[in-house]
Amino acid sequence: MSWTPIQSPDCPDAGSLDSIETLIIPRTRDLGGFEVRRALPAPKRQMVGPFIFFDQMGPADFLTGGGIDVRPHPHIGLATVTYLYRGEFHHRDSTGADQLVSPGEVNWMIAGNGVTHSERTSEAMRRQPGSLLGIQTWVALPEQEEDREAAFEHHGKEALPVLEEGGKQVRLILGSAWGARAPVKTFTETFYADVALAAGAGLPLPDDHEDRGVYVVEGSIVVAGETFEAGRMMVFRPGDRISLRAGARGARIMVLGGETMNGPRYISWNFVASSQEKIDAAKEAWAQGDWSHGRFRLPPGDEEDFIPLPDRLK
């Protein structure tokens, strides 16, 4: 999704829970019948491990003919993760990837020195009413990988490890946790998982990762006697043993984290980098619009339009 900086999350006092370092409440923005909630970056927390951007897309319902059309736009210095609960996305990018994304699958696009992509509702999906609910994240790349060539991976739901026990189902999307490892190639130690919990079911968080966070998508969870409803992200203190439990209606959560980066990142529009100079060079290359010989190419099959550099960045 394209960066919209006016969505600044709120970070209220976490209350009496010493184990919570930061409590984040995303602010919802309506994009014309389609809601987006942004949890990262937040005023008190830019990243959780390498995760620097976290958006909940939807829930949204579409009439026949409706859907999402995110025109081609650029990225540098990050990898994007698209994960859906409901609906479908048609992903195209300048590596030549042309991929439908369905629930439970993972799209992993490494921007490196520069990539352009679009996300649209497919023509087949527009022939009937539809819905969409999912999460999109950006993972900051370590400095030595920022200038690598762009790349793309897609893994179907059958390729992702699933752990089931005692009223919980955990699908590992990225990295390693609970003794399992996902197939996606990552560049730092990380973990990212989709967790469904029956009412009252418990989940211990991995204690072998430096940063750990939980985002409540649906239902509620209880941590040390405190209840957290949907639309909340909690970032926990390093080293503490943390266990959470689903509320009376159960819960659907995302757990995420990993090793911290070596320093903060610069963020401007869709660009992430370890230096302002890299950001400025990417802005100039996109503004030039030389799709044949310049730094950026438009996605094959989706070359008729693109999102221009915002005026405020020129």
C-alpha positions as CSV (number, residue, x, y, z in Angstrom):
1,M,0.0,0.0,0.0
2,S,1.1,3.5,-0.6
3,W,2.5,5.5,2.4
4,T,0.0,8.0,3.9
5,P,1.8,9.8,6.8
6,I,-1.3,11.5,8.2
7,Q,-2.3,8.3,9.9
8,S,-0.4,8.7,13.1
9,P,-1.2,6.0,15.8
10,D,-1.8,6.9,19.4
11,C,0.5,5.6,22.2
12,P,-1.4,6.0,25.5
13,D,0.0,4.9,28.9
14,A,0.2,1.1,29.0
15,G,-1.2,1.2,32.6
16,S,-0.1,-1.1,35.3
17,L,1.5,-3.8,33.1
18,D,5.2,-3.5,33.5
19,S,5.8,-6.1,30.8
20,I,4.3,-3.8,28.1
21,E,6.8,-1.3,26.8
22,T,4.5,0.4,24.3
23,L,0.7,0.3,23.8
24,I,-0.3,1.4,20.3
25,I,-3.8,2.3,19.1
26,P,-4.0,2.7,15.3
27,R,-6.1,5.5,13.9
28,T,-8.5,4.5,11.2
29,R,-8.6,6.2,7.8
30,D,-11.5,5.7,5.4
31,L,-10.2,5.5,1.8
32,G,-13.6,5.6,0.3
33,G,-15.4,2.6,1.7
34,F,-12.1,0.9,2.6
35,E,-10.6,1.3,6.0
36,V,-6.9,1.2,6.9
37,R,-5.5,1.1,10.4
38,R,-1.8,1.9,10.8
39,A,0.0,0.6,13.9
40,L,3.6,1.2,12.8
41,P,5.5,3.5,12.7
42,A,4.2,5.1,15.9
43,P,5.3,8.2,17.8
44,K,6.9,6.1,20.5
45,R,8.0,3.1,18.5
46,Q,9.3,3.2,14.9
47,M,9.9,-0.6,14.7
48,V,9.3,-3.9,16.3
49,G,12.3,-5.9,15.4
50,P,12.7,-5.1,11.7
51,F,9.0,-4.4,11.2
52,I,8.7,-0.7,10.3
53,F,5.2,-0.5,8.8
54,F,2.1,-2.4,9.9
55,D,-1.3,-1.7,8.3
56,Q,-4.6,-3.5,8.7
57,M,-6.5,-3.4,5.5
58,G,-10.3,-3.6,5.9
59,P,-12.6,-5.2,6.7
60,A,-14.2,-4.0,3.6
61,D,-17.2,-5.2,1.5
62,F,-17.4,-4.5,-2.2
63,L,-20.4,-4.5,-4.6
64,T,-20.1,-6.3,-7.9
65,G,-17.5,-4.4,-10.0
66,G,-15.9,-2.9,-6.9
67,G,-12.5,-3.5,-5.4
68,I,-9.0,-2.1,-4.7
69,D,-6.8,-0.4,-7.3
70,V,-3.4,0.7,-5.9
71,R,-1.5,2.0,-8.9
72,P,2.2,1.2,-9.5
73,H,4.4,2.9,-7.0
74,P,8.0,2.5,-5.8
75,H,9.9,1.2,-2.8
76,I,13.5,1.0,-1.6
77,G,15.3,-0.4,1.4
78,L,12.5,-2.8,2.6
79,A,10.6,-6.0,1.9
80,T,6.9,-6.0,1.9
81,V,4.7,-8.8,3.3
82,T,1.1,-9.1,2.1
83,Y,-1.1,-11.5,4.1
84,L,-4.9,-11.9,3.7
85,Y,-7.6,-13.3,5.8
86,R,-10.4,-12.7,3.3
87,G,-10.5,-11.7,-0.3
88,E,-7.8,-11.6,-3.0
89,F,-5.1,-9.3,-4.4
90,H,-3.6,-9.3,-7.9
91,H,0.1,-8.4,-7.4
92,R,2.4,-7.2,-10.2
93,D,5.9,-5.8,-9.8
94,S,8.9,-4.8,-11.9
95,T,10.7,-8.1,-11.3
96,G,8.1,-9.6,-13.6
97,A,6.1,-11.2,-10.8
98,D,2.4,-11.6,-11.7
99,Q,0.7,-13.3,-8.7
100,L,-2.8,-13.7,-7.2
101,V,-2.6,-13.6,-3.4
102,S,-5.2,-15.6,-1.5
103,P,-5.9,-16.0,2.2
104,G,-3.2,-17.9,4.1
105,E,-0.5,-17.3,1.5
106,V,2.5,-15.0,1.7
107,N,3.8,-12.5,-0.8
108,W,7.4,-11.4,0.0
109,M,8.7,-8.6,-2.2
110,I,12.3,-7.4,-1.6
111,A,12.6,-3.8,-2.8
112,G,16.4,-3.5,-2.4
113,N,17.7,-0.7,-4.6
114,G,14.3,-0.2,-6.2
115,V,11.1,-2.0,-7.2
116,T,7.7,-0.9,-8.4
117,H,4.5,-2.7,-7.8
118,S,0.7,-2.5,-8.0
119,E,-2.1,-4.2,-6.1
120,R,-5.6,-4.6,-7.5
121,T,-8.7,-6.7,-7.2
122,S,-8.7,-9.2,-10.0
123,E,-11.2,-9.1,-12.8
124,A,-12.6,-12.5,-11.7
125,M,-13.2,-11.2,-8.2
126,R,-15.0,-8.1,-9.5
127,R,-17.7,-10.2,-11.2
128,Q,-19.4,-10.7,-7.8
129,P,-19.7,-9.0,-4.5
130,G,-16.5,-9.5,-2.4
131,S,-14.8,-8.6,0.8
132,L,-11.2,-7.9,2.0
133,L,-9.4,-8.2,5.3
134,G,-5.6,-8.5,5.6
135,I,-2.3,-7.1,6.9
136,Q,0.5,-5.5,5.0
137,T,3.9,-4.9,6.6
138,W,7.2,-3.5,5.6
139,V,10.4,-5.1,7.0
140,A,13.4,-2.8,7.0
141,L,16.5,-4.3,5.3
142,P,19.9,-4.3,7.0
143,E,22.3,-1.7,5.5
144,Q,24.3,-4.3,3.6
145,E,21.1,-5.5,1.8
146,E,19.6,-2.1,1.0
147,D,21.3,-1.9,-2.5
148,R,20.6,-5.5,-3.5
149,E,18.6,-6.3,-6.6
150,A,14.8,-6.5,-6.2
151,A,13.4,-10.0,-5.8
152,F,10.0,-11.7,-5.2
153,E,8.8,-14.9,-3.4
154,H,5.4,-16.3,-3.1
155,H,4.5,-19.3,-0.9
156,G,1.1,-21.0,-0.8
157,K,-0.5,-21.7,2.5
158,E,0.5,-25.4,2.3
159,A,4.1,-24.4,2.5
160,L,3.9,-22.5,5.7
161,P,4.3,-24.4,9.0
162,V,1.1,-24.8,11.0
163,L,1.1,-25.6,14.7
164,E,-2.1,-26.8,16.4
165,E,-2.7,-27.6,20.0
166,G,-5.1,-26.8,22.9
167,G,-7.4,-24.5,21.0
168,K,-4.8,-22.6,19.1
169,Q,-3.7,-22.6,15.5
170,V,-0.4,-20.9,14.6
171,R,0.6,-20.3,11.0
172,L,4.3,-19.1,10.8
173,I,4.6,-16.6,8.0
174,L,8.2,-15.5,8.4
175,G,11.3,-16.5,10.4
176,S,11.4,-19.0,13.2
177,A,9.4,-19.5,16.4
178,W,8.1,-22.4,18.6
179,G,10.6,-24.8,17.0
180,A,9.4,-24.2,13.4
181,R,10.8,-22.1,10.5
182,A,9.0,-20.6,7.5
183,P,10.5,-21.0,4.0
184,V,10.7,-17.2,3.2
185,K,14.3,-15.9,2.9
186,T,14.9,-13.2,5.5
187,F,18.0,-11.1,6.3
188,T,17.8,-10.8,10.1
189,E,16.4,-13.0,12.8
190,T,12.7,-12.5,12.9
191,F,9.3,-14.1,13.4
192,Y,5.8,-13.3,12.1
193,A,2.8,-15.5,12.7
194,D,-1.0,-15.6,12.2
195,V,-2.6,-17.0,15.4
196,A,-6.2,-18.1,15.9
197,L,-7.2,-18.8,19.5
198,A,-10.4,-20.4,20.8
199,A,-12.1,-18.7,23.8
200,G,-9.7,-19.1,26.8
201,A,-6.9,-20.7,24.8
202,G,-3.4,-19.6,25.9
203,L,-0.2,-18.8,23.9
204,P,3.3,-18.3,25.2
205,L,5.3,-15.8,23.2
206,P,8.7,-16.9,21.9
207,D,11.4,-15.9,24.5
208,D,14.4,-16.2,22.1
209,H,13.7,-13.0,20.2
210,E,14.8,-9.5,21.3
211,D,11.6,-7.6,20.2
212,R,8.1,-9.1,20.5
213,G,4.8,-7.5,19.6
214,V,1.1,-8.6,19.3
215,Y,-1.6,-7.1,17.2
216,V,-5.2,-8.0,17.9
217,V,-7.2,-8.3,14.6
218,E,-10.4,-9.8,16.0
219,G,-11.8,-10.7,19.4
220,S,-9.7,-9.9,22.5
221,I,-6.7,-11.1,24.5
222,V,-5.9,-11.1,28.2
223,V,-2.4,-10.3,29.5
224,A,-1.7,-10.4,33.2
225,G,-5.4,-9.8,33.9
226,E,-5.8,-6.8,31.5
227,T,-8.0,-7.2,28.4
228,F,-7.0,-5.8,25.0
229,E,-9.6,-5.5,22.3
230,A,-9.2,-5.6,18.5
231,G,-7.2,-2.8,17.0
232,R,-4.5,-2.8,19.7
233,M,-0.8,-3.5,19.4
234,M,1.3,-4.3,22.5
235,V,5.1,-4.3,22.4
236,F,6.6,-6.2,25.3
237,R,9.8,-5.6,27.2
238,P,12.8,-7.7,26.1
239,G,13.6,-10.8,28.2
240,D,10.2,-11.1,30.0
241,R,8.4,-14.4,29.8
242,I,5.0,-13.5,28.3
243,S,1.9,-15.6,28.0
244,L,-1.5,-14.4,26.7
245,R,-5.0,-15.8,26.7
246,A,-7.9,-15.3,24.4
247,G,-11.0,-13.6,25.7
248,A,-14.6,-15.0,25.8
249,R,-15.1,-14.6,22.0
250,G,-11.7,-16.0,21.1
251,A,-9.1,-14.0,19.2
252,R,-7.3,-13.6,15.9
253,I,-3.9,-12.0,16.4
254,M,-0.6,-11.4,14.6
255,V,2.6,-11.9,16.6
256,L,5.8,-10.3,15.3
257,G,9.3,-9.3,16.2
258,G,13.0,-10.2,16.0
259,E,16.3,-8.6,16.4
260,T,16.5,-4.9,16.5
261,M,18.1,-2.9,13.7
262,N,21.4,-1.1,14.2
263,G,19.7,2.2,14.2
264,P,16.5,4.1,13.2
265,R,15.5,4.4,9.6
266,Y,14.6,7.4,7.4
267,I,11.1,7.1,6.0
268,S,9.6,9.3,3.3
269,W,6.5,8.3,1.3
270,N,7.2,4.7,0.2
271,F,10.9,4.8,0.8
272,V,12.9,3.4,3.7
273,A,16.7,3.8,4.1
274,S,19.5,4.2,6.5
275,S,20.5,7.6,5.1
276,Q,18.6,10.7,3.8
277,E,20.8,10.7,0.7
278,K,19.4,7.4,-0.4
279,I,15.9,8.7,0.1
280,D,16.6,11.8,-1.9
281,A,18.1,9.8,-4.8
282,A,15.1,7.6,-5.0
283,K,12.7,10.6,-5.0
284,E,14.7,12.1,-7.9
285,A,14.7,8.9,-9.9
286,W,10.9,8.4,-9.5
287,A,10.2,12.1,-10.4
288,Q,12.2,11.7,-13.6
289,G,9.9,8.9,-14.8
290,D,12.5,7.3,-17.1
291,W,10.9,3.9,-17.2
292,S,13.0,2.6,-20.0
293,H,16.5,3.5,-18.8
294,G,16.1,4.9,-15.3
295,R,16.3,3.3,-11.9
296,F,12.7,2.3,-11.7
297,R,10.6,0.2,-14.2
298,L,6.8,-0.1,-14.2
299,P,5.3,-3.6,-13.7
300,P,4.9,-5.6,-16.9
301,G,1.1,-5.7,-17.7
302,D,0.4,-2.6,-15.6
303,E,2.3,0.2,-17.3
304,E,-0.6,2.6,-18.2
305,D,-0.6,4.6,-15.0
306,F,1.4,5.2,-11.8
307,I,1.3,7.2,-8.6
308,P,3.4,10.4,-9.1
309,L,5.8,11.7,-6.5
310,P,3.6,13.8,-4.1
311,D,4.1,17.6,-4.5
312,R,5.1,18.0,-0.9
313,L,8.2,15.8,-1.6
314,K,9.4,17.6,-4.7
